[in-house]
Amino acid sequence: MFDLITGKARHLPSHAGLPIVASTTAQALAATAILVLPALFVAEQIPEIPTMMAFVAPPPPPPAPPPPPMQRNAPVKPVPKASPAPSTSNLVAPVEAPKTIEPEPEGPEYLDEGVPGGVEGGVPGGIVGGVLGGLPEPPPPPPPPPATRAPVRVGGQIQVPTLIHRVEPFYPPTAVDARLQGIVILEAIIDRDGSVAEVKVLRSASTLLDREAILAVKQWRYQPLVLNGLRERFILTVTLTFSLEIRS
């Protein structure tokens, strides 16, 4: 109180604008904090917009142009065959008689082949190292194997071999009672050992007589037929007669 009186006491600043500025600044910072801080938290929670990639395909090529219309080919005219040109060879007979006779041209000379002076028995223009007198004739083919040779038919110059075993045919009583008789002609194939291999009937008398004739001939045996040192099969004809004696 005494200070006020004496005039030595300190007084507060008399300027009123400084507190106002400080208060306004504080209020602005508070408002900014209220508005900005929530916005920051909300911005962190906003989902990110996915990035979309679009692929643009090139447009399809234009369609091919239609084929041009077919054109008909013009008919081909046959080309007439040209007549053959006359040969100009010296060997062609002349059309007109020549006025003079010229000597014939000489043939080619064999200079690179053969032996100077020739070889005895050689051929003009032959090959060096060839065979004198030409190649020999090939040997005759071997005779076919016995299994493939066909049987020989006897007769003429080929005589029938000797029959060394003969069996007479049996005259069955049934044929006798039935008065069956006649001539049976057979064809027999004789094997290389002289045995009868096959028999067939050329002329029949009756079935009963034919059977007995075949059974008898199959038992016959001949001497082997030998031609050129080889035994051959042969064919012959056999005639058998069945007859009944008629008693008076």
C-alpha positions as CSV (number, residue, x, y, z in Angstrom):
1,M,0.0,0.0,0.0
2,F,2.9,2.2,0.8
3,D,4.4,1.4,-2.6
4,L,1.4,2.8,-4.3
5,I,1.7,5.9,-2.5
6,T,5.3,6.5,-3.0
7,G,4.9,5.6,-6.7
8,K,7.6,2.9,-6.7
9,A,5.3,-0.3,-7.1
10,R,5.3,-2.3,-10.4
11,H,2.1,-2.4,-12.4
12,L,0.8,-5.2,-14.7
13,P,1.2,-4.5,-18.4
14,S,-1.4,-2.2,-19.6
15,H,-1.5,-3.8,-23.1
16,A,-4.7,-6.1,-23.4
17,G,-4.0,-7.5,-27.0
18,L,-1.3,-10.1,-26.0
19,P,-3.6,-12.3,-23.9
20,I,-6.2,-12.3,-26.7
21,V,-3.6,-13.4,-29.3
22,A,-2.4,-16.2,-27.0
23,S,-5.9,-17.3,-26.2
24,T,-6.9,-17.4,-29.9
25,T,-3.8,-19.4,-30.8
26,A,-4.5,-21.9,-28.0
27,Q,-8.1,-22.3,-29.2
28,A,-7.0,-22.7,-32.8
29,L,-4.5,-25.4,-31.8
30,A,-7.2,-27.2,-29.7
31,A,-9.7,-27.1,-32.6
32,T,-7.0,-28.3,-35.0
33,A,-6.2,-31.2,-32.7
34,I,-9.8,-32.1,-32.3
35,L,-10.4,-32.2,-36.1
36,V,-7.1,-33.6,-37.3
37,L,-6.4,-36.4,-34.9
38,P,-9.7,-38.2,-35.5
39,A,-9.2,-37.8,-39.2
40,L,-5.8,-39.5,-38.9
41,F,-7.3,-42.5,-37.1
42,V,-10.1,-42.8,-39.5
43,A,-7.7,-42.6,-42.5
44,E,-5.8,-45.6,-41.2
45,Q,-9.0,-47.7,-41.1
46,I,-10.1,-46.8,-44.7
47,P,-9.4,-49.9,-46.9
48,E,-7.2,-49.4,-49.9
49,I,-8.8,-49.4,-53.2
50,P,-7.5,-52.4,-55.2
51,T,-5.6,-51.8,-58.3
52,M,-7.4,-53.2,-61.3
53,M,-5.4,-54.2,-64.4
54,A,-7.3,-54.5,-67.7
55,F,-5.9,-56.4,-70.6
56,V,-7.1,-55.2,-73.9
57,A,-7.0,-57.9,-76.6
58,P,-6.1,-56.8,-80.1
59,P,-9.0,-56.8,-82.5
60,P,-9.5,-60.1,-84.7
61,P,-8.0,-60.0,-88.2
62,P,-10.4,-59.2,-90.9
63,P,-11.9,-62.2,-92.8
64,A,-10.2,-63.4,-95.9
65,P,-11.6,-62.1,-99.2
66,P,-13.8,-64.6,-101.1
67,P,-12.0,-66.6,-103.8
68,P,-12.3,-65.3,-107.3
69,P,-14.8,-67.1,-109.6
70,M,-13.4,-70.0,-111.6
71,Q,-12.6,-69.4,-115.1
72,R,-13.2,-72.0,-117.7
73,N,-10.0,-73.0,-119.5
74,A,-10.1,-72.7,-123.2
75,P,-10.2,-76.1,-125.0
76,V,-6.7,-77.3,-125.9
77,K,-6.4,-77.8,-129.6
78,P,-4.5,-81.0,-130.5
79,V,-1.1,-80.4,-131.9
80,P,-0.6,-82.2,-135.1
81,K,2.3,-84.6,-135.0
82,A,5.2,-83.5,-137.0
83,S,6.5,-85.9,-139.5
84,P,9.8,-87.4,-138.5
85,A,12.7,-85.5,-140.0
86,P,14.7,-87.5,-142.5
87,S,17.8,-89.0,-141.1
88,T,21.1,-87.6,-142.3
89,S,23.1,-90.8,-141.4
90,N,25.5,-92.1,-144.0
91,L,23.8,-95.5,-143.8
92,V,20.5,-94.3,-145.2
93,A,20.0,-95.2,-148.9
94,P,20.0,-92.2,-151.1
95,V,16.9,-91.2,-153.0
96,E,18.8,-90.4,-156.1
97,A,21.6,-92.4,-157.6
98,P,25.0,-90.9,-156.7
99,K,27.2,-89.8,-159.5
100,T,30.3,-91.1,-157.8
101,I,30.9,-94.0,-155.4
102,E,32.7,-93.0,-152.3
103,P,34.5,-95.5,-149.9
104,E,32.7,-96.4,-146.7
105,P,33.9,-94.6,-143.6
106,E,36.2,-96.6,-141.4
107,G,35.0,-97.9,-138.0
108,P,36.5,-97.0,-134.7
109,E,39.9,-98.5,-133.9
110,Y,40.4,-100.4,-130.7
111,L,43.4,-98.6,-129.3
112,D,42.9,-98.9,-125.5
113,E,41.8,-102.5,-125.4
114,G,43.5,-105.8,-126.2
115,V,47.2,-106.6,-126.3
116,P,49.5,-105.2,-128.9
117,G,50.1,-107.9,-131.5
118,G,47.0,-109.8,-130.3
119,V,46.7,-113.1,-128.5
120,E,46.2,-116.5,-130.0
121,G,42.5,-117.4,-129.9
122,G,41.5,-113.8,-129.0
123,V,38.7,-111.8,-130.4
124,P,39.2,-108.4,-132.0
125,G,38.3,-105.7,-129.5
126,G,38.3,-108.2,-126.6
127,I,39.0,-107.4,-123.0
128,V,42.4,-107.8,-121.4
129,G,42.4,-110.9,-119.1
130,G,39.4,-112.5,-120.8
131,V,39.0,-116.3,-121.4
132,L,40.4,-117.7,-124.6
133,G,37.8,-119.1,-126.8
134,G,35.0,-117.5,-124.8
135,L,33.2,-118.7,-121.7
136,P,32.4,-122.5,-121.5
137,E,28.8,-123.6,-121.8
138,P,27.0,-124.1,-118.5
139,P,26.6,-127.7,-117.3
140,P,23.2,-129.3,-117.9
141,P,20.8,-129.1,-115.1
142,P,20.7,-132.0,-112.7
143,P,17.9,-134.5,-113.1
144,P,14.9,-133.9,-110.9
145,P,14.7,-135.9,-107.6
146,P,13.0,-139.3,-107.8
147,A,9.9,-138.1,-106.0
148,T,9.0,-135.6,-108.7
149,R,9.7,-137.7,-111.8
150,A,6.6,-138.9,-113.5
151,P,6.2,-142.7,-114.2
152,V,7.3,-144.0,-117.6
153,R,4.8,-145.7,-119.9
154,V,6.2,-148.9,-121.2
155,G,5.9,-150.0,-124.8
156,G,7.8,-149.5,-128.0
157,Q,11.5,-149.2,-127.2
158,I,10.9,-149.6,-123.5
159,Q,10.0,-153.2,-122.8
160,V,7.8,-154.4,-120.0
161,P,9.9,-155.7,-117.1
162,T,9.6,-159.4,-116.2
163,L,6.7,-160.4,-114.0
164,I,8.3,-162.4,-111.2
165,H,5.2,-163.0,-109.0
166,R,1.6,-163.4,-110.2
167,V,-1.6,-164.0,-108.3
168,E,-4.7,-165.2,-110.1
169,P,-7.9,-163.4,-109.3
170,F,-10.5,-165.2,-107.2
171,Y,-13.8,-166.1,-108.9
172,P,-16.4,-165.6,-106.2
173,P,-19.2,-168.1,-106.0
174,T,-21.8,-165.3,-106.0
175,A,-20.5,-164.3,-109.5
176,V,-20.5,-167.9,-110.6
177,D,-24.1,-168.4,-109.5
178,A,-25.1,-165.1,-111.2
179,R,-23.3,-166.2,-114.4
180,L,-21.1,-163.0,-114.2
181,Q,-18.3,-163.0,-116.7
182,G,-16.4,-160.6,-118.8
183,I,-13.1,-158.8,-119.4
184,V,-11.6,-156.3,-116.8
185,I,-8.9,-153.9,-118.1
186,L,-6.7,-152.3,-115.4
187,E,-4.0,-149.6,-115.4
188,A,-1.3,-150.2,-112.8
189,I,1.6,-148.0,-111.7
190,I,4.7,-150.0,-110.6
191,D,7.0,-148.5,-108.1
192,R,10.8,-148.4,-108.3
193,D,11.1,-151.6,-106.3
194,G,8.8,-153.5,-108.6
195,S,5.7,-153.5,-106.3
196,V,2.3,-152.4,-107.6
197,A,1.6,-148.9,-106.1
198,E,-1.7,-147.9,-107.8
199,V,-4.4,-149.7,-109.8
200,K,-7.5,-148.2,-111.5
201,V,-10.2,-149.7,-113.7
202,L,-10.2,-148.7,-117.4
203,R,-12.9,-151.2,-118.5
204,S,-15.3,-152.8,-116.0
205,A,-17.1,-156.1,-116.1
206,S,-19.0,-155.8,-112.9
207,T,-18.4,-154.3,-109.5
208,L,-17.8,-157.8,-108.0
209,L,-15.3,-158.9,-110.7
210,D,-13.5,-155.5,-110.7
211,R,-12.8,-155.7,-107.0
212,E,-11.3,-159.2,-107.2
213,A,-9.2,-158.2,-110.2
214,I,-7.7,-155.2,-108.3
215,L,-7.0,-157.3,-105.2
216,A,-5.1,-159.9,-107.4
217,V,-3.0,-157.3,-109.4
218,K,-1.9,-155.4,-106.2
219,Q,-0.1,-158.6,-105.2
220,W,1.9,-158.9,-108.4
221,R,5.6,-158.0,-108.4
222,Y,7.9,-157.0,-111.4
223,Q,11.6,-156.5,-111.9
224,P,12.6,-152.9,-111.4
225,L,12.8,-150.7,-114.6
226,V,16.3,-149.1,-115.0
227,L,16.8,-146.2,-117.4
228,N,20.2,-144.4,-117.6
229,G,21.3,-146.1,-114.5
230,L,18.3,-144.9,-112.5
231,R,15.3,-146.9,-111.4
232,E,12.0,-145.5,-112.7
233,R,8.4,-146.0,-112.0
234,F,6.4,-147.2,-115.0
235,I,2.8,-147.7,-116.1
236,L,1.4,-150.8,-117.8
237,T,-2.1,-152.1,-118.8
238,V,-3.3,-155.4,-117.4
239,T,-6.2,-157.4,-119.0
240,L,-8.0,-160.1,-116.9
241,T,-10.7,-162.4,-118.3
242,F,-13.4,-164.0,-116.2
243,S,-15.2,-166.8,-118.0
244,L,-17.4,-169.8,-117.0
245,E,-16.8,-173.2,-118.6
246,I,-20.1,-174.4,-120.1
247,R,-20.4,-178.1,-119.8
248,S,-22.6,-180.0,-122.4
